[in-house]
Amino acid sequence: MALAPAPTMIDSVIIGNGPSALILSYILHGYIPYYNASNPHPDPILHSKLVRSPCLLDVNVHSLTEHFQASRLSYSTQTLPINVLLDTLIRPLADTEPGAFGTCVEWRHEPERAVEHAVLGNTAKAGGQWADNPVSASWDIRTLSYAEMLSLPGYSLFDHYKVLRGAQPTEFYRPTRREIASYLAAYPEAVGISGSFRSKSEAKGIIRTANGFFIASHNLHCNHLILASGIFSHLLPARPQLEPLLRLPNHSTECTPPLLVVGSGFTAADIIISALPNRKIIHIYKWNPDDHPSPLRACHADAYPDYAGVYRRMKLSAMRYFGQDCVFSPLRKRKSNPFFRSRDWDQSYEGLPNTYIKDISVHGDYARVTLQGADGRVFERDIANLEYVIGRRGSLEYLDKSLQNEVLSSGLPPSDNAGMISGQSLRFKVEGDLQVAPNVFVTGSLTGDSLVRFAFGGCVFAAQNILLGSLDRTRKPESVRIAKTSEALDDQTNKYRLTNGHTDLGISRKARSASKDIELIKSDLWRNPGWWPGTCPAL
């Protein structure tokens, strides 16, 4: 009987092939970030500190960021300091003065510092969640983030756009999901790191050994393990009673019975926006605007007319359902939003707040659902399909139970289905240390900071330890700790979590760029009558 081949030895393995994995792989190929003093940061205190120690792999984050909360400049108080630091260096004052300052980071290729590593991802191409679309939403839905917030080092989204179209995108451009997927798929080849990527390659059976880690699915042994698998890989499943509805054949014609959408967040809105103009939609959603508002409420009507439009339909339906008067905004008439002209909403959309699916019966290709409203009324609707999108989670099931327990210790345990985790599962732990277990690091949305722009800090932290071999754990908590000055920040924290870190959804960047003062006055007018859909981050 032939012996099994000996495990392949490699220094580091990254689990996941999304943006944070791409950034970290770029650094591990020897592309080292430095502070570019010739293009100084507008924060003179930060500039003076970095001039003395420009290599961003060898900095004391606490020392560099301790003045941020007292600064006249706008720094996020809800994001990990190391992620705020890298973000402001790469895109200085991007939220308050977009485009006014160039990047303060230069990436120097030092091939002698490269570290052998492998990137394991289960999607066919690099991109992580961007390369996968488990729901019926269109690939042409635009992202919440603007193009400059989605660019990676060495080959920006603007570079890719120019390659494909021969020109630069317009200012304040929100790319489509299709464009981001194309960009991330092209990135490894464009920057010369594709040799480390193993796509369509699901990692399983990862255990700790006496001198590192063993990945059973790939017969790999490594010294360092980096978790970059994210918190959006799995849709929260419907309860078993509803599973027959999920197996109904896909009907895309406009004349079929309605599409039933369950959910109150961005994915539910994407499905509604993607539906054919005359396709009837029944929308079941939670409605508790005082304690648990939909994240769509934060979307500015000018910057995000589609999401703001869906939220408005939800609000109007709830007001009618609960017998409240429907009063229109004093500042914006319904026709000012082009989204309302995309379909006859009164005929094609039925919003059912706080409604429960009590029973179902399948009849061939269609189904009849028995619903119970918040007032106890029971009624029926015929449907053709169900899209159940109440949230997403990540999974650590590729780790064995012992290693899962190591990673999750002192953090929150998986709160949903087996092995599933949210952005809060590791948040408490990473506020102390991004090395969540000996030689195990987390990056990207697993840290609780889910935006691509905030992925750089975690990648720099992991690279700092891997490249420099600096694993003195007594130093790490001070470097990455979140510093809250008071409990008053708790409300801001809830809003940060609600929108997955998109704290600027309530502001039109075009208007802000033209005149911040005018935009803030306009925001106050919306807030005072109670029509304000979100909160304005501090300027």
N, C-alpha and C positions, 0 to 999 in steps of 0.2 A: 504494500500500500504506500503510495507516494506521500511524502510529508508535505504539509501545507507550507507555502512560501513564508519566509520570515517577514515580520512586519517591517514596513518601510519607515525609516526614521526621518523626521523633519522637525525643525525647531518650533514652528507655530502653525496652528490650524484655526482658521476663521470659519465659524458656522453662520451661513447666510451670505447672500451675494447682492444685497441692496446697497444703497449709497454709502452707509458707514463702512461696510466691508470694502467697497471700492476705494474710499479715502485711506483706510488703514493699509490696504495692500499697496497703494501708491507710496505711502511713507516707508513701508517695509522694503520696498524696492530701492530705497536709498534717496528718496526725494525728501529733503529735510526742510522744514519751515523755519525761516529766519525773519526777525523784525527788520524791516527796511527803513532805516533811519533817514534816508534821503527823501522819503515820503512820510513825514511825521504824522502821528495820530493827533487829532485835534484836542485830545486830553493831554495837557502838558505834564501832569504828574505821571501818567502812564508812560508817556514818551521818555521822560527822564529816567525811569526805572529800566525800561527795555534797552535803552542805548548802552547801558553798562553790561547787559547780558542778552544779546540779540537772539541766541538760539532758543527757539520755542520748545525744544525738547528738554531744556535744562533751566526751567524757571520755577519759582515758588509762586504758585497761583494765589495763595492767600495774601502774600505781600503785594502782589500786583493789583489785586481787586479790593483790598480792604477799604479803599476810599470811594468805591463806586456808589454806595448808597448816599453819601454826602455830596456827590458830584452834581454840578449844574447840568451835566449831560444825562441823557436817558439810558440807563442800564436796567435790564430786566432783573427784578428781585425774586422771580419765581423759577429761574433757570439755574442749573448748576454753574457756579462761578467759572469753572474751566471752560464750559461751553459758551458763556457770555464773553469771556476774554477772547477766545479764538474768533467768535462771530464779529466782535467789534473791530478786531484787527484786520480781518478779511474784508469786512464791509462797514467802515466807520460811519456811524450815525445813519445807518440805512433806514431806520424807522422814522426819524425826524427830518432828515435832510437827504433824501435819496439821490444818489448820483453826485453829490457835492464833493466827495472825497474819494480818491482812488485807494486801492488796497494797500495795506501796510505790511503785507506778507510777501516774501519772495521764496520760491521753492528751489533750493539748490540741489543738484544731483550729485550725491556723494556715494558712488556705487560700492565703495569699500565698506559702507555701513549697512548694506542690504542684508536682509535676513531671509533665509529660505522658509517659505510658508506655502500653505495651500488654502484656497477659498472654496468651500463646499456649499453649493446652493441647489435647491430642488427645482428651480424654474429652468426652462429650456435655455434662457439667455440671462445674462447679468441684469439685475434690476430689482430683485426681491419682490415686494408687493406691487411695484410699478409694472412688473412683467406679467402679473397675474390679475385676472378680472373674474372673480367667482360669481358675479351677479350680472343682470342684463343691462347695466348702465353702459352708455355709449363710450367708446374710447376717445371721443372728441369732446367730452366734458372738460372744462378748463380747471386747472389746479387752483387751490386757494392761494398758494405762494406765487410771487412774481418770479420771473425768469432768473434774475440775479441771485435770488435766494436758493436756487436749485442747482447752481453750477458747482462743479467739482474742480480740483486743481489740475493744471496741465492741459486741459481741454474743456473749455467752458461750454455751457449750453448755447451761448452766442456763437461760438466757433462752429458747433454742430449745425445750428440753424443756417449759418452762412454757407456751409458745405452743401447742405440740401437745397437751399433756395437762392444762394448767390447774393444775399443781402442780410443786413442785421434786422432783428425784430423791432417793432415800434417800442417807444418808451412805455413803461408800466405794462409790459406784456405778460399775460398769464397763459402759459403754454397749455396745450391739451395733454391729456394722459397719454395719448398715442405718441406725441412728440417726446415726452419724458422717457417713455419706454424705449423709443428709438435711440435717444441720447445715451441712456445708461447701457444699453446693449452694445453700442459702438465704443463706449469709453475704454474698456480694457485694451482693445486693439489700438486705439488712437494714442494712448500714452505708453504702450509697450509693456503692459503687465498681464496680458492674456494668458501667458504660460502658467500662471499660478491658479487659474480658475478651472473648476470642474463643475460645470453646470449640469442640470438634470441629474443631480447626484445627491440623494437624500442621506444625511448622516443619521446613524442609529447606533445604539449600544455603546455610548461613550462612558468609559469608566476611568477612575483614577488608579494609577499603578504606583509602585514604589518610587519610580523616578520620572513621573510625568503622567501622560494620559494615553489611553488606547481607544481608537475609533474602530469598532469591530466591523462596521459596514464597509470600510475602506482599507482594513488591515494597516492602519497608520498608527504610528507612535509619535507623540510630540511632547515638547517641554512646556509650551504655553497654549492655552485654550482661550479663544476670544469668541464670546457669544454676541452675534450680530443678527439674530434671527427675527427680531422685531416683535411687536405686540399686535400686528394686524393680519397675521397669516391665516386665522381661522374665524369664520363666521360663527357667532353664537348659535347653537342649533335650536330649532323649534322643538316644542314638546312632542313626544311620540304621536299624540293624537292627530297632529297636523301633518305628519310626514306624507300621507297619501296625496295631499295637495301639492307637495313639492315634486311629486313624480308625474304630475299632469304634463302632457306634451306642450311644448312651447308654441303659443299662438301669438303671432305678430301682426295679424290683420286688424283693421280698425273696427270691423263689424262683429267681432266676437264678444262674448260676455266680458265684463270688466276684469282688469288686472287688480288683484288685491295686494296692497303694499302695507307691511307692518313695520313700523319704525319711525323715529322722530328726528333722526340725525342726517348727516351729509349723504350717506349711502342711500337712504330712502329718498332723499331729494334728488340724487343723481338718477335714480330709476324713474321717478316721476318726470324729470326734465327730458329724459331720453325717450319716453313713450311717444308713439305716433300722435300727431295733432288731434285726431278724432278718437283715439283709443280711450275708452272710459276707465277711470281709475277710482277705486275705493281705497281710502287711506285711513288705516287705524293707527293711532299714535297716542302716546301719553301726553296729557296736558296738565301741567302743574307749574305755571310760569313764575310763581313766587318762590317755590322751594327747589324745583328741578326743571328749569327752563330748557327748551330745545337749544342746542348750539347754533341753530340757524338764526336765532334771535339776534345774535351778535353781528350779522352781516349787513353792511352798509348798502343801501339801495342803489347807489351809483356804482360802487366798486363790484358788487356781487348781486346784480339785479335778479339773476335766476334763483339763488338761494333765498334772497330777501322776498322774492315773489312767492316761493313755496311757503315760507313762514307766514306770509300775510294770508294766504289761503287757509292755512291751518288755524290762524287766529280768528279769521272771519267765521270759519265753520264752528269753532269752539264757542264764539260769542252767540251765534245763532242757536247752537245746540242748547246752550245754557240760558237762553232767553235774554241775552244782554243786547243793548242797543249797539249797532254797528256804526261808529263814528269814524269818519275818514281823517287822515292826518291833515293838519292845517298847512303843512309845508309842501306836501307832495300829493298830487292827484293820481288816481289810479292809472290813468293813461300815460303818465310820464315814464312808467316802467315798461320797456318793450316786451318784457317777459309776459305781461298780461295779454298782449296781442298775439301770442304764439298759438293760442287755442281758445275755444269758448269754454272758459273755466266753469261757468255756472252749469253747463250741460255735461261736461266731461269729468268733473272732479267732485267726489263726495267725501268730505272729511268727517271722520267719526272718532272724536276724542274719547279716550278712556273707555274704549269698547272691548269687550271680551268675546273671543270665539268660543262659543259654548258647545257647538256640535258641527259635524260635517257629514255630507253624504256625496259620494262620487258617482256620477252618471256618465260613463264613457269618458269622453275627452274633457268634460266639464264637471263642476261640483256646485253644490248648494251648501252655504254655510249659515248656521244659526248663530246670530249675534245677540249679545246682551249689552245694552247701553248703560251709561253711568247712572241713569235714573231707574234702572231695573227693567226697562222695556225690552222685550224680546222680538226680534224680527229676522227676516231671511234675505239673503242676496245670492244670486248666481254669479259665479266667477269662472274665469278661464285658467288663471294662473295665480300662484302665490309667490311673492318675494318677501321673505322673512329676514329683515335686516335690523335687528335691535342692538347690534354692536359687534365688535371684533375683539379677539384676544390673540396673544401669542402662545407658544407652547415650548416647554423644556423637556418634552417626552423623549428627545434624543439622548438625554442624560440618564444614566441609571439612577435608581431611587436614592442611593447613598450620595451621589454627586448632586442631585437635585436638592437634597436636604442641606448639603453644605452651602450651596448657592443661595438658598432661600432662608437660611437661618438668620434670625434677627430681623428679617423682613416680614412681609405679609405672606401667608401661605396662599396657594392657588385657591381662588374663591368661587370658581365656576365649575366647569367640568375638569376631569382629571388632567393634570399637567398644564392647564391653561392659566395664563397670567396676564395682568393688565399693566398699565403704566405705573400703577402704584405698588405693585407686588414687590419691587426691589427699590422703590424710591427712598424709603427710610435708610436702607443699607448703603446705597450709593451716595447719600448725603455725607456719609462718613468716609467711604472708600469705593472707588470704581473697581478695585480689585476685590471681587465679592467672595472669593475663596483663594487659597494659595495658588498663584499662577493662573487664575481664571479671571478674565476681564469682561466687562459688558460695555457695549457701545450702542449708539443709535437710540431708538425708541425704548429699548429695555431699561434705559436710565430714567425714563419718565419724561425726557425732552424729545418729543417725537418729530420735530421739524428737521428737514435736511440741513438747514443752516446751523443747527445746534449739534450736529453730529461730529464736528471737527474736534471739539475738546476731548471727548472720550477716546477718540482715535489717537490723539497726541499723547494722552495719558498712557494708553496701552503701549504705544510705540516707545515712549520714554522708558518704560520698564523693560521692554523686550530688547530694544536696541542698545541701551546703556547698561542693561543687566543690573539696574538699580532696584532691588526688591526689598529695600528696608521698609517694612510695613509701619514702623513707628512714625514715619514722615508723611504718609499719605493722607490721613484724615485732615490734617491742617491744610493740605494743598487743594482739596476738592470740596471742603465743607460748605454747605449753604448757610449763610448768616442771616437770620431773620431778626429784625430789630424789635418787633413787637407782635402780639397776637393779632393786631389790626390787619396783618397781611393775609389772614386766613381767607377772607372774602375774595381777595385777589387770587389766592391759590385755587379756590373753587372755580373761578372763571377761567383761569389758565388751564385747568384740567378739562373743563367743559368743552373748550375749543381746541384741545390737543396742542396748546401753546400758541395758537393764532390770536394773539392779543390785539392785533390791529385790524380785525375784521370790521369794526365799527367806524373806521375812518377811510375816506376816499383818498388814496395817495396822490392822485392827480390834483385834487383840491388842496391837499396839504402842501404839496410842492409849490403850487401857485401862491397860496397864502394860508399859512397855518392859523393866523388870527381869525380870518373869515370862517375857516372850517370849524374852529372851536366855538365861535359865536353860534354858528348853525347847529352844532351839536347841543349847546345849551338850550336852544329853542326846542329841539326834539325832546330833551330830557325833561324839561319843566312841565309840559302837558302830559307826560307819561308815555310818549311815543318812541322814546329812545330805544333802539334795538340792541344796544350793547354798551360797553364801557370804553372810554378813550384812554389809552395808556398815557402815562405822564410824559410831558414834553420836556 
